[in-house]
Amino acid sequence: MSERAAPYYCPYCGEEDLRPSEQGHGAWECADCNRAFQLKFLGLLAAGFENTGRHRGDNR
C-alpha cells in the first residue's frame, strides 16, 4: 500500500486533468475548471460506528 494516494477526479467538475500544486502537501490543481483544492486525512471513525445507509441531512 502506498503512503500517499492521488485523486483521480476533480471534486468540483469531475474531470481528470489534475496536477500537484506548489501550495503544499495534498494540494492539487485542476486544469479544466482552473480550481485548486487540498486533500487532508482527518482520522479514523470511532470503533463500533454502524452505517445505517442514511446520509447527513437526509430527513426521511
N, CA, C, O and CB atoms as a CASP TS submission, in Angstrom:
PFRMAT TS
TARGET T0000
AUTHOR 0000-0000-0000
METHOD Language model
MODEL 1
PARENT N/A
ATOM      1  N   MET     1       0.846  -1.167   0.000  1.00  0.00           N
ATOM      2  CA  MET     1       0.000   0.000   0.000  1.00  0.00           C
ATOM      3  C   MET     1       0.893   1.232   0.000  1.00  0.00           C
ATOM      4  O   MET     1       1.887   1.289   0.725  1.00  0.00           O
ATOM      5  CB  MET     1      -0.963  -0.004   1.214  1.00  0.00           C
ATOM      6  N   SER     2       0.540   2.204  -0.804  1.00  0.00           N
ATOM      7  CA  SER     2       1.351   3.401  -0.918  1.00  0.00           C
ATOM      8  C   SER     2       1.084   4.349   0.244  1.00  0.00           C
ATOM      9  O   SER     2       0.002   4.341   0.832  1.00  0.00           O
ATOM     10  CB  SER     2       1.083   4.100  -2.245  1.00  0.00           C
ATOM     11  N   GLU     3       2.076   5.158   0.563  1.00  0.00           N
ATOM     12  CA  GLU     3       1.951   6.114   1.654  1.00  0.00           C
ATOM     13  C   GLU     3       0.971   7.223   1.297  1.00  0.00           C
ATOM     14  O   GLU     3       0.245   7.717   2.160  1.00  0.00           O
ATOM     15  CB  GLU     3       3.314   6.706   2.002  1.00  0.00           C
ATOM     16  N   ARG     4       0.951   7.618   0.016  1.00  0.00           N
ATOM     17  CA  ARG     4       0.072   8.700  -0.432  1.00  0.00           C
ATOM     18  C   ARG     4      -0.750   8.236  -1.619  1.00  0.00           C
ATOM     19  O   ARG     4      -0.284   7.452  -2.446  1.00  0.00           O
ATOM     20  CB  ARG     4       0.888   9.958  -0.801  1.00  0.00           C
ATOM     21  N   ALA     5      -1.949   8.718  -1.692  1.00  0.00           N
ATOM     22  CA  ALA     5      -2.811   8.394  -2.826  1.00  0.00           C
ATOM     23  C   ALA     5      -3.171   9.686  -3.550  1.00  0.00           C
ATOM     24  O   ALA     5      -3.395  10.719  -2.920  1.00  0.00           O
ATOM     25  CB  ALA     5      -4.096   7.638  -2.361  1.00  0.00           C
ATOM     26  N   ALA     6      -3.223   9.620  -4.842  1.00  0.00           N
ATOM     27  CA  ALA     6      -3.563  10.792  -5.655  1.00  0.00           C
ATOM     28  C   ALA     6      -5.044  10.748  -6.020  1.00  0.00           C
ATOM     29  O   ALA     6      -5.588   9.669  -6.259  1.00  0.00           O
ATOM     30  CB  ALA     6      -2.684  10.853  -6.940  1.00  0.00           C
ATOM     31  N   PRO     7      -5.702  11.902  -6.066  1.00  0.00           N
ATOM     32  CA  PRO     7      -7.102  11.926  -6.501  1.00  0.00           C
ATOM     33  C   PRO     7      -7.188  11.641  -7.997  1.00  0.00           C
ATOM     34  O   PRO     7      -6.295  12.014  -8.758  1.00  0.00           O
ATOM     35  CB  PRO     7      -7.758  13.292  -6.173  1.00  0.00           C
ATOM     36  N   TYR     8      -8.240  10.994  -8.406  1.00  0.00           N
ATOM     37  CA  TYR     8      -8.441  10.681  -9.824  1.00  0.00           C
ATOM     38  C   TYR     8      -9.332  11.707 -10.515  1.00  0.00           C
ATOM     39  O   TYR     8      -9.230  11.900 -11.727  1.00  0.00           O
ATOM     40  CB  TYR     8      -9.049   9.292  -9.973  1.00  0.00           C
ATOM     41  N   TYR     9     -10.206  12.370  -9.752  1.00  0.00           N
ATOM     42  CA  TYR     9     -11.168  13.304 -10.328  1.00  0.00           C
ATOM     43  C   TYR     9     -11.198  14.595  -9.515  1.00  0.00           C
ATOM     44  O   TYR     9     -10.986  14.586  -8.303  1.00  0.00           O
ATOM     45  CB  TYR     9     -12.573  12.672 -10.387  1.00  0.00           C
ATOM     46  N   CYS    10     -11.463  15.694 -10.196  1.00  0.00           N
ATOM     47  CA  CYS    10     -11.641  16.982  -9.530  1.00  0.00           C
ATOM     48  C   CYS    10     -12.962  16.941  -8.755  1.00  0.00           C
ATOM     49  O   CYS    10     -13.976  16.525  -9.316  1.00  0.00           O
ATOM     50  CB  CYS    10     -11.626  18.168 -10.567  1.00  0.00           C
ATOM     51  N   PRO    11     -12.981  17.359  -7.482  1.00  0.00           N
ATOM     52  CA  PRO    11     -14.232  17.345  -6.719  1.00  0.00           C
ATOM     53  C   PRO    11     -15.233  18.405  -7.180  1.00  0.00           C
ATOM     54  O   PRO    11     -16.394  18.366  -6.773  1.00  0.00           O
ATOM     55  CB  PRO    11     -13.934  17.544  -5.256  1.00  0.00           C
ATOM     56  N   TYR    12     -14.810  19.343  -8.012  1.00  0.00           N
ATOM     57  CA  TYR    12     -15.698  20.413  -8.471  1.00  0.00           C
ATOM     58  C   TYR    12     -16.312  20.118  -9.832  1.00  0.00           C
ATOM     59  O   TYR    12     -17.518  20.278 -10.018  1.00  0.00           O
ATOM     60  CB  TYR    12     -14.943  21.720  -8.532  1.00  0.00           C
ATOM     61  N   CYS    13     -15.482  19.686 -10.791  1.00  0.00           N
ATOM     62  CA  CYS    13     -16.008  19.489 -12.148  1.00  0.00           C
ATOM     63  C   CYS    13     -15.992  18.026 -12.593  1.00  0.00           C
ATOM     64  O   CYS    13     -16.622  17.688 -13.595  1.00  0.00           O
ATOM     65  CB  CYS    13     -15.211  20.318 -13.128  1.00  0.00           C
ATOM     66  N   GLY    14     -15.284  17.152 -11.871  1.00  0.00           N
ATOM     67  CA  GLY    14     -15.265  15.735 -12.205  1.00  0.00           C
ATOM     68  C   GLY    14     -14.266  15.348 -13.282  1.00  0.00           C
ATOM     69  O   GLY    14     -14.192  14.177 -13.654  1.00  0.00           O
ATOM     70  N   GLU    15     -13.499  16.297 -13.788  1.00  0.00           N
ATOM     71  CA  GLU    15     -12.518  15.981 -14.829  1.00  0.00           C
ATOM     72  C   GLU    15     -11.266  15.354 -14.217  1.00  0.00           C
ATOM     73  O   GLU    15     -11.084  15.372 -12.999  1.00  0.00           O
ATOM     74  CB  GLU    15     -12.144  17.250 -15.622  1.00  0.00           C
ATOM     75  N   GLU    16     -10.408  14.802 -15.072  1.00  0.00           N
ATOM     76  CA  GLU    16      -9.237  14.062 -14.618  1.00  0.00           C
ATOM     77  C   GLU    16      -7.911  14.786 -14.839  1.00  0.00           C
ATOM     78  O   GLU    16      -6.861  14.211 -14.553  1.00  0.00           O
ATOM     79  CB  GLU    16      -9.192  12.749 -15.307  1.00  0.00           C
ATOM     80  N   ASP    17      -7.917  16.011 -15.330  1.00  0.00           N
ATOM     81  CA  ASP    17      -6.682  16.731 -15.644  1.00  0.00           C
ATOM     82  C   ASP    17      -6.143  17.433 -14.395  1.00  0.00           C
ATOM     83  O   ASP    17      -6.179  18.660 -14.300  1.00  0.00           O
ATOM     84  CB  ASP    17      -6.925  17.758 -16.776  1.00  0.00           C
ATOM     85  N   LEU    18      -5.643  16.643 -13.437  1.00  0.00           N
ATOM     86  CA  LEU    18      -5.151  17.165 -12.169  1.00  0.00           C
ATOM     87  C   LEU    18      -3.633  17.153 -12.133  1.00  0.00           C
ATOM     88  O   LEU    18      -2.983  16.273 -12.697  1.00  0.00           O
ATOM     89  CB  LEU    18      -5.713  16.355 -11.002  1.00  0.00           C
ATOM     90  N   ARG    19      -3.087  18.156 -11.452  1.00  0.00           N
ATOM     91  CA  ARG    19      -1.636  18.262 -11.283  1.00  0.00           C
ATOM     92  C   ARG    19      -1.355  18.642  -9.834  1.00  0.00           C
ATOM     93  O   ARG    19      -2.127  19.388  -9.231  1.00  0.00           O
ATOM     94  CB  ARG    19      -1.016  19.313 -12.274  1.00  0.00           C
ATOM     95  N   PRO    20      -0.250  18.135  -9.265  1.00  0.00           N
ATOM     96  CA  PRO    20       0.115  18.575  -7.910  1.00  0.00           C
ATOM     97  C   PRO    20       0.369  20.079  -7.902  1.00  0.00           C
ATOM     98  O   PRO    20       0.937  20.623  -8.850  1.00  0.00           O
ATOM     99  CB  PRO    20       1.370  17.812  -7.399  1.00  0.00           C
ATOM    100  N   SER    21      -0.046  20.738  -6.847  1.00  0.00           N
ATOM    101  CA  SER    21       0.134  22.184  -6.718  1.00  0.00           C
ATOM    102  C   SER    21       1.374  22.481  -5.893  1.00  0.00           C
ATOM    103  O   SER    21       1.816  21.654  -5.096  1.00  0.00           O
ATOM    104  CB  SER    21      -1.107  22.837  -6.076  1.00  0.00           C
ATOM    105  N   GLU    22       1.922  23.648  -6.088  1.00  0.00           N
ATOM    106  CA  GLU    22       3.075  24.080  -5.305  1.00  0.00           C
ATOM    107  C   GLU    22       2.656  24.663  -3.962  1.00  0.00           C
ATOM    108  O   GLU    22       3.511  25.098  -3.190  1.00  0.00           O
ATOM    109  CB  GLU    22       3.885  25.104  -6.085  1.00  0.00           C
ATOM    110  N   GLN    23       1.362  24.680  -3.667  1.00  0.00           N
ATOM    111  CA  GLN    23       0.844  25.271  -2.431  1.00  0.00           C
ATOM    112  C   GLN    23       1.182  24.456  -1.185  1.00  0.00           C
ATOM    113  O   GLN    23       1.116  24.975  -0.071  1.00  0.00           O
ATOM    114  CB  GLN    23      -0.650  25.429  -2.532  1.00  0.00           C
ATOM    115  N   GLY    24       1.538  23.200  -1.358  1.00  0.00           N
ATOM    116  CA  GLY    24       1.892  22.398  -0.195  1.00  0.00           C
ATOM    117  C   GLY    24       1.401  20.971  -0.307  1.00  0.00           C
ATOM    118  O   GLY    24       0.859  20.556  -1.332  1.00  0.00           O
ATOM    119  N   HIS    25       1.602  20.227   0.774  1.00  0.00           N
ATOM    120  CA  HIS    25       1.241  18.814   0.815  1.00  0.00           C
ATOM    121  C   HIS    25      -0.262  18.623   0.622  1.00  0.00           C
ATOM    122  O   HIS    25      -1.067  19.254   1.307  1.00  0.00           O
ATOM    123  CB  HIS    25       1.686  18.190   2.141  1.00  0.00           C
ATOM    124  N   GLY    26      -0.628  17.761  -0.301  1.00  0.00           N
ATOM    125  CA  GLY    26      -2.033  17.446  -0.541  1.00  0.00           C
ATOM    126  C   GLY    26      -2.765  18.439  -1.415  1.00  0.00           C
ATOM    127  O   GLY    26      -3.977  18.321  -1.598  1.00  0.00           O
ATOM    128  N   ALA    27      -2.054  19.423  -1.965  1.00  0.00           N
ATOM    129  CA  ALA    27      -2.699  20.440  -2.795  1.00  0.00           C
ATOM    130  C   ALA    27      -2.647  20.033  -4.265  1.00  0.00           C
ATOM    131  O   ALA    27      -1.627  19.548  -4.755  1.00  0.00           O
ATOM    132  CB  ALA    27      -2.025  21.815  -2.595  1.00  0.00           C
ATOM    133  N   TRP    28      -3.763  20.239  -4.955  1.00  0.00           N
ATOM    134  CA  TRP    28      -3.896  19.853  -6.361  1.00  0.00           C
ATOM    135  C   TRP    28      -4.531  20.978  -7.155  1.00  0.00           C
ATOM    136  O   TRP    28      -5.259  21.803  -6.602  1.00  0.00           O
ATOM    137  CB  TRP    28      -4.729  18.566  -6.500  1.00  0.00           C
ATOM    138  N   GLU    29      -4.258  21.013  -8.455  1.00  0.00           N
ATOM    139  CA  GLU    29      -4.848  21.994  -9.368  1.00  0.00           C
ATOM    140  C   GLU    29      -5.550  21.257 -10.496  1.00  0.00           C
ATOM    141  O   GLU    29      -5.034  20.268 -11.017  1.00  0.00           O
ATOM    142  CB  GLU    29      -3.768  22.964  -9.931  1.00  0.00           C
ATOM    143  N   CYS    30      -6.729  21.743 -10.870  1.00  0.00           N
ATOM    144  CA  CYS    30      -7.473  21.181 -11.992  1.00  0.00           C
ATOM    145  C   CYS    30      -7.316  22.121 -13.178  1.00  0.00           C
ATOM    146  O   CYS    30      -7.679  23.294 -13.093  1.00  0.00           O
ATOM    147  CB  CYS    30      -8.984  20.969 -11.632  1.00  0.00           C
ATOM    148  N   ALA    31      -6.782  21.616 -14.275  1.00  0.00           N
ATOM    149  CA  ALA    31      -6.574  22.440 -15.469  1.00  0.00           C
ATOM    150  C   ALA    31      -7.885  22.697 -16.207  1.00  0.00           C
ATOM    151  O   ALA    31      -7.966  23.650 -16.982  1.00  0.00           O
ATOM    152  CB  ALA    31      -5.572  21.767 -16.407  1.00  0.00           C
ATOM    153  N   ASP    32      -8.908  21.880 -15.992  1.00  0.00           N
ATOM    154  CA  ASP    32     -10.181  22.057 -16.700  1.00  0.00           C
ATOM    155  C   ASP    32     -11.025  23.189 -16.114  1.00  0.00           C
ATOM    156  O   ASP    32     -11.532  24.026 -16.860  1.00  0.00           O
ATOM    157  CB  ASP    32     -10.975  20.762 -16.667  1.00  0.00           C
ATOM    158  N   CYS    33     -11.181  23.224 -14.796  1.00  0.00           N
ATOM    159  CA  CYS    33     -12.015  24.269 -14.189  1.00  0.00           C
ATOM    160  C   CYS    33     -11.190  25.369 -13.519  1.00  0.00           C
ATOM    161  O   CYS    33     -11.742  26.325 -12.975  1.00  0.00           O
ATOM    162  CB  CYS    33     -12.954  23.650 -13.169  1.00  0.00           C
ATOM    163  N   ASN    34      -9.864  25.225 -13.564  1.00  0.00           N
ATOM    164  CA  ASN    34      -8.942  26.241 -13.044  1.00  0.00           C
ATOM    165  C   ASN    34      -9.135  26.475 -11.544  1.00  0.00           C
ATOM    166  O   ASN    34      -9.048  27.607 -11.069  1.00  0.00           O
ATOM    167  CB  ASN    34      -9.132  27.557 -13.800  1.00  0.00           C
ATOM    168  N   ARG    35      -9.400  25.387 -10.800  1.00  0.00           N
ATOM    169  CA  ARG    35      -9.554  25.476  -9.350  1.00  0.00           C
ATOM    170  C   ARG    35      -8.410  24.738  -8.671  1.00  0.00           C
ATOM    171  O   ARG    35      -7.823  23.815  -9.237  1.00  0.00           O
ATOM    172  CB  ARG    35     -10.920  24.898  -8.899  1.00  0.00           C
ATOM    173  N   ALA    36      -8.109  25.155  -7.464  1.00  0.00           N
ATOM    174  CA  ALA    36      -7.125  24.468  -6.633  1.00  0.00           C
ATOM    175  C   ALA    36      -7.847  23.956  -5.388  1.00  0.00           C
ATOM    176  O   ALA    36      -8.756  24.612  -4.878  1.00  0.00           O
ATOM    177  CB  ALA    36      -5.926  25.419  -6.252  1.00  0.00           C
ATOM    178  N   PHE    37      -7.442  22.792  -4.905  1.00  0.00           N
ATOM    179  CA  PHE    37      -8.046  22.226  -3.707  1.00  0.00           C
ATOM    180  C   PHE    37      -6.992  21.443  -2.951  1.00  0.00           C
ATOM    181  O   PHE    37      -5.937  21.116  -3.494  1.00  0.00           O
ATOM    182  CB  PHE    37      -9.257  21.327  -4.058  1.00  0.00           C
ATOM    183  N   GLN    38      -7.282  21.144  -1.698  1.00  0.00           N
ATOM    184  CA  GLN    38      -6.340  20.416  -0.867  1.00  0.00           C
ATOM    185  C   GLN    38      -7.049  19.249  -0.196  1.00  0.00           C
ATOM    186  O   GLN    38      -8.177  19.386   0.278  1.00  0.00           O
ATOM    187  CB  GLN    38      -5.702  21.346   0.184  1.00  0.00           C
ATOM    188  N   LEU    39      -6.386  18.109  -0.159  1.00  0.00           N
ATOM    189  CA  LEU    39      -6.918  16.910   0.484  1.00  0.00           C
ATOM    190  C   LEU    39      -6.218  16.714   1.818  1.00  0.00           C
ATOM    191  O   LEU    39      -5.015  16.945   1.940  1.00  0.00           O
ATOM    192  CB  LEU    39      -6.740  15.659  -0.421  1.00  0.00           C
ATOM    193  N   LYS    40      -6.981  16.287   2.816  1.00  0.00           N
ATOM    194  CA  LYS    40      -6.406  16.079   4.135  1.00  0.00           C
ATOM    195  C   LYS    40      -7.109  14.905   4.808  1.00  0.00           C
ATOM    196  O   LYS    40      -8.338  14.850   4.850  1.00  0.00           O
ATOM    197  CB  LYS    40      -6.521  17.361   4.999  1.00  0.00           C
ATOM    198  N   PHE    41      -6.334  13.981   5.325  1.00  0.00           N
ATOM    199  CA  PHE    41      -6.874  12.855   6.072  1.00  0.00           C
ATOM    200  C   PHE    41      -7.165  13.326   7.495  1.00  0.00           C
ATOM    201  O   PHE    41      -6.270  13.832   8.172  1.00  0.00           O
ATOM    202  CB  PHE    41      -5.886  11.639   6.067  1.00  0.00           C
ATOM    203  N   LEU    42      -8.389  13.166   7.948  1.00  0.00           N
ATOM    204  CA  LEU    42      -8.777  13.653   9.269  1.00  0.00           C
ATOM    205  C   LEU    42      -8.618  12.615  10.367  1.00  0.00           C
ATOM    206  O   LEU    42      -8.404  12.979  11.523  1.00  0.00           O
ATOM    207  CB  LEU    42     -10.195  14.120   9.236  1.00  0.00           C
ATOM    208  N   GLY    43      -8.717  11.338  10.040  1.00  0.00           N
ATOM    209  CA  GLY    43      -8.583  10.296  11.042  1.00  0.00           C
ATOM    210  C   GLY    43      -9.578   9.178  10.813  1.00  0.00           C
ATOM    211  O   GLY    43     -10.339   9.191   9.846  1.00  0.00           O
ATOM    212  N   LEU    44      -9.562   8.226  11.700  1.00  0.00           N
ATOM    213  CA  LEU    44     -10.460   7.081  11.606  1.00  0.00           C
ATOM    214  C   LEU    44     -11.719   7.331  12.424  1.00  0.00           C
ATOM    215  O   LEU    44     -11.690   8.053  13.421  1.00  0.00           O
ATOM    216  CB  LEU    44      -9.758   5.800  12.081  1.00  0.00           C
ATOM    217  N   LEU    45     -12.805   6.737  12.001  1.00  0.00           N
ATOM    218  CA  LEU    45     -14.055   6.831  12.756  1.00  0.00           C
ATOM    219  C   LEU    45     -13.955   5.981  14.017  1.00  0.00           C
ATOM    220  O   LEU    45     -13.155   5.048  14.083  1.00  0.00           O
ATOM    221  CB  LEU    45     -15.261   6.381  11.889  1.00  0.00           C
ATOM    222  N   ALA    46     -14.752   6.300  14.994  1.00  0.00           N
ATOM    223  CA  ALA    46     -14.742   5.568  16.251  1.00  0.00           C
ATOM    224  C   ALA    46     -15.144   4.118  16.027  1.00  0.00           C
ATOM    225  O   ALA    46     -15.968   3.819  15.163  1.00  0.00           O
ATOM    226  CB  ALA    46     -15.677   6.229  17.264  1.00  0.00           C
ATOM    227  N   ALA    47     -14.566   3.232  16.798  1.00  0.00           N
ATOM    228  CA  ALA    47     -14.913   1.816  16.714  1.00  0.00           C
ATOM    229  C   ALA    47     -16.379   1.642  17.083  1.00  0.00           C
ATOM    230  O   ALA    47     -16.889   2.322  17.974  1.00  0.00           O
ATOM    231  CB  ALA    47     -14.004   0.958  17.641  1.00  0.00           C
ATOM    232  N   GLY    48     -17.040   0.746  16.407  1.00  0.00           N
ATOM    233  CA  GLY    48     -18.438   0.489  16.687  1.00  0.00           C
ATOM    234  C   GLY    48     -19.394   1.358  15.897  1.00  0.00           C
ATOM    235  O   GLY    48     -20.606   1.275  16.096  1.00  0.00           O
ATOM    236  N   PHE    49     -18.880   2.185  15.010  1.00  0.00           N
ATOM    237  CA  PHE    49     -19.746   3.013  14.172  1.00  0.00           C
ATOM    238  C   PHE    49     -20.571   2.110  13.284  1.00  0.00           C
ATOM    239  O   PHE    49     -20.025   1.241  12.605  1.00  0.00           O
ATOM    240  CB  PHE    49     -18.923   4.016  13.322  1.00  0.00           C
ATOM    241  N   GLU    50     -21.886   2.305  13.279  1.00  0.00           N
ATOM    242  CA  GLU    50     -22.776   1.482  12.467  1.00  0.00           C
ATOM    243  C   GLU    50     -23.323   2.308  11.315  1.00  0.00           C
ATOM    244  O   GLU    50     -23.922   3.360  11.537  1.00  0.00           O
ATOM    245  CB  GLU    50     -23.928   0.908  13.320  1.00  0.00           C
ATOM    246  N   ASN    51     -23.128   1.850  10.102  1.00  0.00           N
ATOM    247  CA  ASN    51     -23.622   2.532   8.911  1.00  0.00           C
ATOM    248  C   ASN    51     -25.082   2.158   8.718  1.00  0.00           C
ATOM    249  O   ASN    51     -25.404   0.997   8.464  1.00  0.00           O
ATOM    250  CB  ASN    51     -22.777   2.164   7.652  1.00  0.00           C
ATOM    251  N   THR    52     -25.965   3.143   8.837  1.00  0.00           N
ATOM    252  CA  THR    52     -27.402   2.884   8.698  1.00  0.00           C
ATOM    253  C   THR    52     -27.878   3.061   7.271  1.00  0.00           C
ATOM    254  O   THR    52     -29.045   2.817   6.967  1.00  0.00           O
ATOM    255  CB  THR    52     -28.191   3.798   9.609  1.00  0.00           C
ATOM    256  N   GLY    53     -26.970   3.488   6.384  1.00  0.00           N
ATOM    257  CA  GLY    53     -27.359   3.699   5.000  1.00  0.00           C
ATOM    258  C   GLY    53     -27.943   5.071   4.743  1.00  0.00           C
ATOM    259  O   GLY    53     -28.221   5.416   3.594  1.00  0.00           O
ATOM    260  N   ARG    54     -28.133   5.856   5.782  1.00  0.00           N
ATOM    261  CA  ARG    54     -28.655   7.222   5.635  1.00  0.00           C
ATOM    262  C   ARG    54     -27.498   8.192   5.525  1.00  0.00           C
ATOM    263  O   ARG    54     -26.423   7.965   6.080  1.00  0.00           O
ATOM    264  CB  ARG    54     -29.571   7.606   6.827  1.00  0.00           C
ATOM    265  N   HIS    55     -27.729   9.269   4.807  1.00  0.00           N
ATOM    266  CA  HIS    55     -26.725  10.308   4.633  1.00  0.00           C
ATOM    267  C   HIS    55     -27.045  11.484   5.541  1.00  0.00           C
ATOM    268  O   HIS    55     -28.186  11.650   5.974  1.00  0.00           O
ATOM    269  CB  HIS    55     -26.650  10.761   3.162  1.00  0.00           C
ATOM    270  N   ARG    56     -26.045  12.295   5.826  1.00  0.00           N
ATOM    271  CA  ARG    56     -26.279  13.511   6.603  1.00  0.00           C
ATOM    272  C   ARG    56     -27.261  14.407   5.877  1.00  0.00           C
ATOM    273  O   ARG    56     -27.206  14.543   4.654  1.00  0.00           O
ATOM    274  CB  ARG    56     -24.961  14.261   6.865  1.00  0.00           C
ATOM    275  N   GLY    57     -28.135  15.004   6.615  1.00  0.00           N
ATOM    276  CA  GLY    57     -29.117  15.899   6.019  1.00  0.00           C
ATOM    277  C   GLY    57     -30.299  15.178   5.406  1.00  0.00           C
ATOM    278  O   GLY    57     -31.198  15.817   4.859  1.00  0.00           O
ATOM    279  N   ASP    58     -30.313  13.861   5.487  1.00  0.00           N
ATOM    280  CA  ASP    58     -31.414  13.071   4.942  1.00  0.00           C
ATOM    281  C   ASP    58     -32.525  13.026   5.987  1.00  0.00           C
ATOM    282  O   ASP    58     -32.392  12.336   6.997  1.00  0.00           O
ATOM    283  CB  ASP    58     -30.943  11.625   4.549  1.00  0.00           C
ATOM    284  N   ASN    59     -33.606  13.745   5.758  1.00  0.00           N
ATOM    285  CA  ASN    59     -34.678  13.871   6.742  1.00  0.00           C
ATOM    286  C   ASN    59     -35.810  12.879   6.534  1.00  0.00           C
ATOM    287  O   ASN    59     -36.934  13.145   6.958  1.00  0.00           O
ATOM    288  CB  ASN    59     -35.229  15.259   6.712  1.00  0.00           C
ATOM    289  N   ARG    60     -35.560  11.781   5.914  1.00  0.00           N
ATOM    290  CA  ARG    60     -36.628  10.805   5.676  1.00  0.00           C
ATOM    291  C   ARG    60     -36.886   9.954   6.871  1.00  0.00           C
ATOM    292  O   ARG    60     -37.755   9.083   6.833  1.00  0.00           O
ATOM    293  CB  ARG    60     -36.296   9.932   4.511  1.00  0.00           C
TER
END
